Amino acid sequence: REYAPGAYDVRELRVHIKKRPPWAATEKAQQLFTASDANYMVIGYYHPGYETPLLQLIWERGFQAGLVVKGEEGTSHYALRLGNPSTAERQAINYSQGFRRVGGRREDFSLDIDPSEFGFNYEKNPRIETISPEAFASAGMEALSGHKGQIYDRLVLNTAMTDYLLGLCSDPHEAVERTKEAIDSGRALAHLATYIAKSNL
């Protein structure tokens, strides 16, 4: 409020924008933090129409790759069941669109992610029984400890597909196996523990 009154005055802008995802995406695109080697962005959305402008914004900011996902509840999280595939008139949950920057050129892609292609066969999209921050945190830590179930499957599917679509792994099935190995070996949990410890300094 005192350091930058002009910036403080736009705090009510969120009320007028209404839709949180575009505003959150715009905040991310400012790149308050950048990596020295490569930068990637993944954005979730629900209502169609945002994906192309968001990808253009990511491209113009110079990211190595960008991905927008019509995920669960407007997030970038893939559901464990595809349902009806996308058509020209309708995008399915798990519809993904993005680009990779290759030699200065833009390579675009779009596809539905079908979990059954990677061994995740659910008749309906599962939900956690207890809805609370503590329950979600506990379930996540159990999955990162190697406990098999829907949360483990979600972690594997989402991590692997993100790595594949951003171009960090050339084969989606290999990405799944690499993700499982990272979790089952304890490396993923150790990495999270290190991040938490350093964040609390």
N, C-alpha and C positions, 0 to 999 in steps of 0.2 A: 504494500500500500504506500509506503514512504519512498522506497527505492525507485519504483516505476509506476507512478500513478496511472499513466495511460494504459499500461498492461493490466493493472488491477481493475480498471473501469470496464474491461471487456469480459469480466468474469460472468456476467449475466448472459453472455452470448449463447451458452449451452441451452438456456431456457428457450431461446428463439429457434435454435437449430432443431430441437426436438429429438432427432435421431442421433443416438450416441455413436454408432460405428463410424460414420464419416468423420466426425469430430475426432474420435480416437485415432483414426487412420491419419488424419492431418497432423495430429500431435506427433505420431511416430515418424512421419515423413520429414519432420524437422531435423531428425538425426542428432538429437542432443548428445548421443554417444555413438561413436563409430569405431569399427574394428580396423586395424591397420592392413589386414590382408584382403578381406572380402566382406561385403554387407548384403544381407538378404532380408526380405520382408514377407510376412504371411499375415493376411487379413481375413477375417470372417465376415460374412454378410448373410442376410436373409432375403430381403426384397431385391429382385433383379433390377438392374439398371445402374448399380454402383460399380460393378466389376470392371468395366472398360475404363471409366475415368480413374478409378483407383490404380489400375495397372499402368495407365499412362503417367500418373503422378509418380509412381515408383520408378518407372523407366527414366523419367526426366531428372529424377534425383540421383541417378547414376548407380542404382543397385545392380549387383551382378545377376540377381534373379528375383522375381516377384511371383507371389501365389495368392490368389483369392479363392476361398472355399465357402460354398454354401453349406455350412456345418450345422450342428445341432444348436437350436435356439439362436441362430445368428452368429455363433462363434466359428472359429477355424477348426473345431474338433469334428473328426469324422465319426459318423454313427456306425455301429457294428452290423447294420443291415441296410442295404441299398433301397429296397422298395422298388417302385416303378422307375425305370431309367428315364433320363432326360429325353425330351423331344424338342422339336423346333419351337414349340409354344410354351414349354414348361421345363424348368430346371429342377432336377432331383436333389434331395439332400445328398451330399457327397459330390456334387458337381464341382469340378476344379478347373480353374483357368489361370494361365500365367505365362511367363516368358523366362528365357535364359539369355543372357548376353554372351554371345560367342564371337570372338574376334571383332568386337564392336558392332556386330549385327544382332538384331532381335529375332529370336526363334520363339514363336508363340505355340501354345498347346491348349487344348481343352479336352476334358474327359470326365466320366463318372468313375469314382473309386468304388469297386464292388468288393466288400470284405471277404465274400465267399471264395474269391479267386486266390486268397492267401490263407485259406483254412479256417476262417472265422465264420462259422455257420450258426446264425441265430435266427429263430423263427420270428422274433420281434426284438426291437432294440431294448436291451435290458436297462433297468434303472436301479440305483442303489436304494436300499430299503429305508435307511435313516437319512433324512436330509438335514445336515448341520455341517458347519465348518469342520468340527472335530471329526465327524464321521468320514467326510471326504479326505481329510488329511490322513486319518488312520488307514483308510482303504488304499490310498496312494502309497503310503510307506510300506504297507504289506506287499503290494504289487511290486514295488521296487526291491523288496527283499526276496522276490522270486515266487511269491504265492500266486498260483495260477487261478484264473477266473476272469470275469468280465473287465475288471479294472486293468489287469495285466494285459489282456487282449487290446484294450483301448490304447494303452501306452505304446504297445508294439505297433499297432496299425498306424496310429497318428505319427509317431516318430519316423517309422520306416517310409511312409508315403511322403512325408515332408522332405526327408533326405533325398528320396528318389526324384520328386518333382522339381526340387531346387537344383538338381544336377550334382548333388554330393555323392550319389551312388548311381551307377548306370543301369542297374537291374533291380526292379522292385522286390523280387523274391530274395535276392541277396541282401537287400536293405532290411527285410524282415528278419533274416537270420542274424545279421550283424546286431540288430536291436535286441533280439532275444539274448545273444551272447553277452552284450553289455549289461543287461539286467541280471541274468543268471549268474554271472561272474562276480557281481557285487560292485562293478566299476561305476554303474549309473548312480547307485545309492551313495557311494563314497564321493563322487563328484558333487552330488547335491549337498552332502554333509559339509564339504569344504566350502561350497558357495555360502551356505547358511552361516558357517563360522566366520568367514571373512566379512559377511554383511553385517554381523553383530559387533564388529570392532568399534 
